[in-house]
Amino acid sequence: MHSEIIKTLKSKVEAINTSRTTTFENVTIERQSLKYSQLADSIGYDKELKIMDIAYSSGSIYRYYKVPEEYFESLKTRNNLKGFRTEIAIYEVKKIN
């Protein structure tokens, strides 16, 4: 019985992680939850390419280009996204979902 519970939990974790991974234009980014935001559900970042994905609460996913790592890190640690729409508008963006 214990092994069945473990197996079920592992399956659920894998499904959650898969749902937070996006591949677009041959770049795969895994996103992490934003617990403090009602606007965005999760964010992810590729350090080498300076690409950031944001999954919004509406279900849409957008990919932002030429985003400094410091900005991505600041989004992960903020208490809210006040001023976010103005800040994010400077980056090239594509809707990917």
N, C-alpha and C positions, 0 to 999 in steps of 0.2 A: 504494500500500500504506500509506504514512504517513497519508494522509487517512482511510483506513478505520479505522485504529487510533484516530485522534483522534475520529472519529465514534462509535466503540464506547465509548470512555472517556467522552465527553460524555453519551451515553445512559445509562451506568451511574451517573454523578454525578447526573443528573436523576432517575433512579429512586430513588436514595438520598434525595435532598432531598424528593421527593414523599412518600416513606414516613415522613418526619419532619415532615410538615405535617398538622395536624389542623384541620378546620373543625367546630365544634359551636356551636349556637345563634347562627349567623351571625358567629362570631368565628373567624378563622383564625390559628393560631399555629404558627410554624416552630420546631422543637426542634433543639438541638445536642447532640452526643454528650457523655456523661460517661465519660471514660476510666478514672477511678479507682474507679468503683462497680460492685459486683456486684449491688446492689439495683436501681438505676435505670440505664436505657440512655441516656435523653436527656431534656433539659428545655428549655422555651421560655417566653417571657413576653411579655405585652402591657402596655407601660408605662402607656398611657392608662387601661386598664380594670383594671389591677392583677390580671391573671389569669395563673396559671402552669399549664402542662401538664407532667406528668411521665409518661414512658413507662417502666414498670417492666420488668425483665428477664423477667418472666413473660409479657409481651406486653400487659398491661392498661395503659390510658392513663387518667389521672385529671386533672381540671381543678380547681384550687384558686382560690378567690376572695378578694379583698381582701388579697393578699399584697404586702407592701412590697417595693419594688425592691431595697433593700439585702439583704433575705433571699434573694431570687433570685440576686443577684450573689454572695452568700456561698456558695451551693450550687455555683455554677460553679467556684469557686476552692478549695474544700475538698479535703483529701487523702483524706477518708473521710466517710461519712454517719453516724458515731457520734452517737447521740442524735436522729437525724432523725425517727423515728416519733413521739416525744413532741413535738417542735417543730411538726411539720406538723399534728398533731391539733387545733390551735387554729383552723384555717382551714376554712371551708365547702368541701365537696368534692362532686364528682359524677363517677361513673365514666362515661367517654364511649366506651370501647371494651373 
